[in-house]
């Protein structure tokens, strides 16, 4: 995409401001030519990037910019107005495209490489509100019980609705050991949830591992530059602990909001010996790509169960979709978020960057999960009579359409273990509330362990007692 044309499209964002009494007053004087030009533009096709239309839109942009600067109730800088226009241009395309200032771009680079100070929340702007995508494991936000789908409506008692996302993020960050109070709106909770947290340096511990008897467990919290190397280190550690006699593996992708496409490809390739991992289709055919496995399964074919839920998005859906299509793993849990698009970061030297949706991605069977998500092979809810994660890609405003896929369903599975038919869809009514420090309270994990043991031909314990 050429930046010149991209900038011009932003005029549509400011056009709605024109309908104000003062604008009508001024249009008869210095800018009296605006109305005739607007009528002339009506005859030009909306899809026509003719010089005439470009000139008209540039005129409109300059007109609105000058009137806002001259007549807004408070002085406002040209930089702020242009930044707002860029934000509107990009966020109006789809929920995942955005303009980043230099500070926001720097924060993104830190987030994908190292550590940062704050609460440990992955958040997203949505129609003037701030929604939690996922808390990061072992951070103040996770320990406070903040959940995916929560809306943050106030900070330290002051309402933040309508504030730009970058301002909200800046207010939540701060010096370690300082306190902050968040007011949250949570579905099915009648009253606001108020939590007080202490800021901390947030290490990006994207990989955690554990051993349950001789079944390995690897949690992937995010796909950053350290994910694949951390995964390899965790797997080698588990093999050493079992003296190379590990019977099976659970990969936990729940509430993993995604990250780098390259890391998703590398992680998928660690468990799939051959064939496609993912393909992307861009606006121009020459920009479409396909990535295949690296001819190596680090497990040597061990049984694998992948845990997913509504917070599993983007890169984690690429991995889950590839493992499901190749019938390399059994997916257990809840439907994923349904983000089937790829964003490219386009840096602007000295001025930040553009995060732009440039392609849709497709699983190896050719399906697009955009707006649909991935359906688990064994549906298991996290809690009793709880629909779980309440907001998915399909619930967001102006999402891109699902198109180009040859199917909406994964290949039919004939390889599921017999135990799959007996796994309950939800925990019993008296199941204890989930506590991240107590794996025995994690119903999806406990059912995943039963399935992977059955796949490995090991004795399967009865349903865990409540």
N, C-alpha and C positions, 0 to 999 in steps of 0.2 A: 504494500500500500504506500502511495506517495504522500508525504506529509502535507504537501500543499493542498491537495484535494481533501485530505482528512480534516484540516483546519477549517475549511469552508463549510463542511457539513455541520459544524458546531453552531451555526447561526440558527438552526432549528430549535436549539435549546432556549435561546433568548427570545424567540419570536412571541412567546406567550406573554411577555411583559408589556408588549405594545399597547394592550387594551387598558389604558389608564387615562383619566381625564386630562392630565397635563400633556400627554403625548398628542391627544386630539387637538389641544390648543395650539401647540407648536407646529403641527403639521401644515397649518395654513400659511406659515411665514417662511422662515429660512428653508425648511425641509418640505415645502409644499409639493415638490416633485415626487415625494415618496408614494403617494396614493396612485398617481398614474402609472408609475413604474411597477407597483404591486399588481395592478390590474393587468399590465402587460405580462407579468410573470405568470399569471394564471393560465395564459395560453401556452406556456412552456411545459412540457411533460416533466413530472417529478423525477423521472429517471434520466432526464436529458442534462448532461454536464456541458452544455453549450457555453461559449464565452458570454452570451447574453445572460444566461441564468447565473453564472458565476459572478458576473459584475453586479447583478441585482442583489444577490445574497451578501456580497461584500459590502454593498451600500447599506443594506439592512443592518448588518452587524455593526458597522461604524455608527449608524444612526442611533441604535439602541445603546451602544456603549457610551456615546456622548451624552445622551439624555439621562442615563443613570448617574453618570459622574456629576452632571450639572444639577440634578433635581432630587436625588435620593436624600432621605431625611438626615443622614449623616455622611461626612466625607468618606469616600471609598477609593482605594488605589486602583490604578489600571491593572496592576499585576493580579490583585485579588479577583477582579472581574474576569480577566482572561483565564485565570486558573479555574474559576467557577464554570466558565463556559466550556473549558476542556473537560472538566469533570462531568458536566451534563452531556456533552457529546458522546463520551465513551460509556458512561454508566447507562445511558439511554439505549445503547445497542443490545446489551445483555447483562446479566448480573455479575459477570466475571471480568468484563473489560473495565479498565479504569485508567485515569491519569494519576501519576505519582509525582509529587514534588521531589526535589533533590533529597530532602530529609526522609521522606517515605521510601524512596528508592534505596537509600542507605540502610534503613531499618530492615527492608526486605532482604538485602544482601547479608546482613548480620543473621537474620532468622534462618537462612538456608546454609549458613556456614558454622556459626559458633554458638554464642550464648548472648542473652540480653536481659535487661532488668525489667521487672514488672510483676505480673500476676500469673502468667502462663495461660493466657486465653487466646484461642484462635477465633476472631470475630469477623463479621461481614455486615456491611450496610445493606439495609433493605427498606426502601420507601421511607427514608428519613428515620428509621429505627436501627438499633444495633443488636444483632442477633448473634448468639454464641454458636459457632460451628462445632468447637470441641475444646475442652480443657486439656492441657498438656499433662501427661502423667507426672505424678510426684511434684506438683507445683502448688502454690497457695490456692489457686483456683480449683484444682482437682480435690485438694484436701477439704475445701470449704463446701464441697458437694454441688458446685455449679454444673449444670447439665447441658448437653447439646440441645439447641432449640430454645433455651432461655433468652428472653429479651432484657437487655440492660436499659432501664428507664431513668435511673438517677445515680449520680456519683456524689457521695458525701451529702446526701439530702437534696441536691440540686438537679432539677430535671434536665435531661440531655436530649430529649426528643427533638429531631430536626437539625441537630448539630452535625457538621461534617464528620465522617468516620475518623479522619486523621486527628481531629481535635480531641475526640473521645479517647482514642488510643494514647495520645500524648498525656491526657489527664490521668489515665490509669497507670502509666509508667511513672517511675520516680526513684528516689534513692532507696536502697535496701533498708529494711527494718522500719520503714514508715508505714503508717496504717491508712487504710482506705475502706470506705463503706459503699457497697453496691446495692441498689434496689433492683430486684429482678421480677419479671412477670413470667410465670410458668403455667403452661397449659394444665388444666384440671386442678390447679391450686387456687382457691378462691381469693386469698389475700396475697399481696406482694411478699416476696421472699427477700429479707434483708440480711446480708452477710458482711462481716467485717474481716478484712484480710490484711496481712502484713506483706508488703512488697519484698521481693527477693531477687537475687541474680538467678535467671532461669537457664539452667544448663539444658541443652537440647539432647537429652538422653532418649534417642529415638529407638533404641533396641533394649529390651529386657528379656531375660531368659530364666527358666526354672526347670526343675526335673520332678516329675511325678512318677515314682517308681522308675520304670525304664522308658517312659514316654517323655520326650522333650517338648518344651513350650517356648516359643519365641514370639514376643510382642513387638510389633512394628507400629510406633506411634506417629511417624511422619516420614515422608520421603525427602530427605535433604542429602547433601553431598556425602554424608557419612553413613547412610543407611546400608548400602550393600556390603561395605567393608565391616560394619558392625554386625551385620547378619552372619557373615562368614566366621567372624571371631566367636560369636555366640554359639554357632553350630559346632565348631571345633571344641569349644569348652564342654558342651553337652556330651559329645562323643567321648571325650577324655573321662568325664565323670562316670560314663557307663562302660568304660573300657571297650569302646567301639561296638557295643551291643544294644544300642538304642533300638527300640521296637517300632516306634512311630513318632510322628511330629504334629504338634498343633501350632498353626500360625494364626496369631490374633491380629486382625485388621479392624477391629471394632473402633469406632470413633476416630479413625485415622483420616484426616481431611485431605490427604494426598501430598503433592509437592512436585518434585522433578520427574518429568517423563523418562529421562535417561535412567534414573534410579529404578523406576518401575520396570523398565525393560530388563535391566540387569538382575533384579530380584526374581522376576518371572523366569528368566533364563537359568537361574540356579536350580530350578526344580523341574524344568521341562527339557528333555534331551534334544528334541528336534521339532521343527515346524514354526509357524508364526506365533509371535507374542502379541503384537498389536499392529494395526495399520492406521494411517491418518489420511484423510482426504481434505485438501485445501480448496480454495476457490479456483486456483489455477492448477491444472493437472500436473504440471512439472514440479509442483511443490508437495505433492502427495508422496508418502513414504510407507515402507513396510519394514518391520524388524523381526528377525528370526532368532530362535534360540541358539546358544553357543555350543551345542553338542556336548553338554555336560549336565548331569543331574547330581548335585553334591550329595544327595541322600542315597544314591544307588537304588532308587525305587521304593523307599520306605513309604508306608501308608501315611497320608497327610489329611488332616481336617483343618479347614480354614474357618475361623469365626468372623462373621460380618454383622453389621447392623446399619441403621439409617444414617449413622455418622461416618460410614465408610464411603469415601468419595474420591473421584478423580483417579490419582495414581493407584490407590488401593483397589479401586474397581477394575483398573486395567489388569492388575495381578490376579484378582479373584476371577475375573472373566476368562483370562487365559487358562488358569488352572481348571476351571469348570469345563471350558470347551474342549480341552485336551483330556478331560476325565482323569486328570492327574491328582485331583484332590476332591474331597467331599465338602461342600459349603454348608455350614450350619449357622443358624441365627435368624436375622431379619433382613428384609429387603434393603438394599443399599440406597444411597442418596440419589443417584441417577444423573451425575454430571458427565456427559459424554463429549466434552469439548476440550481443546488444547489451547492454552494461552502462550503467546510469545512476548517476551520482554524486549522492548525496543528502546534502548537508552537514548536520551537527548543530551549531549554534552553540556554540562553546566545547568541543566534545566530539569533534571529528573528523568522520568521514563514513561513509556506507554505500556500498559499491560493489555494486550489485544487478543481477542479470540480469533485464531487464524485457521483452525481446522476442527473437524469432528474426528473422533477415533472410533475404531471398530474392533471387536474381539475377533479371535481367529476364525470363528464360524461366519463372520461377516455381519454380525448384528451390531446395531447402535443401541447403547443403553441410555442415550440422552432422554431425560425426562421419565424414563421407565425404571431404571435401576436394575440390579441383578437379584433374581429370586433365588434364595438358598435351596439346596437340594433337600435339606431337612429343616423345616421352619420350627424355630424355638424362640419364644419370647423371653425377654430378660426378667419380666415380673408377671405375676398372676393378674389376669384380666386388665392388662395395660397394653395399649396399642404401640407403646414404645416411642421411638423418635417420631415427632409429629410433623416436621417440616422437611420436605424433599425438594429436589430441583423443580419438579412440576408445580410446586406451590409458589415459586418465585415469579416476580413480574417480568414480562417480555423476555422469556427464555428463547433460545434458538430452537428451531423445529427439529424433530427427529426425522432425518431423511437419509437416503443412500444405503441403508442397511438392507440385506436380503432376507432378514428374518428378525422377529422380535423375541424368539425363544432360543434357548441353548439346545444343543444336540440332545436327543433323547438318551437318557442314561439307563443302561442295563447292568451296570457294575456296582450299584449301591449294595452295601451289606444288608443282610436280612434284618439286622437290628434297627435299621432306619425306619421300619414300619411300626416299631414299638416305642420310639422316642416320643415323649409327651410334648405337646406344642407349647406348654407353659408350666411353670413350677406350681406345686400345690398351693392352696390358699394360705397355709401356715408356714410357707417357706420364709426364712429370715431375710430381712432387708439386706441388700447387697452392701458389703463392706470391702473396699479394694485391698485392705490388709489381710483379709481372710478369704482365700480362694475357695473354701468350702461353701461360701455363700453365693458364689458365682454359678448360677444354674446352667447357663450356656456352656461354660467351661467344663463343668462336671459331666454334662451330656456329651460334649465333644470328646472327653477322655474315654467314656464308655464306647463311643463309636470307633475311635482309633484303635482301642484295644481289640474290639471285635474284628476290625480289618486286619490286625496283626495276628489273629488266631490265638489271642491270649484270653484267659478267663475274664469275664466281664462281671463286675460287681453289680448287685441289684440297685434299683433306684436309690440314690442317696437319701437318707432319712431327713425329714424336716426338723 
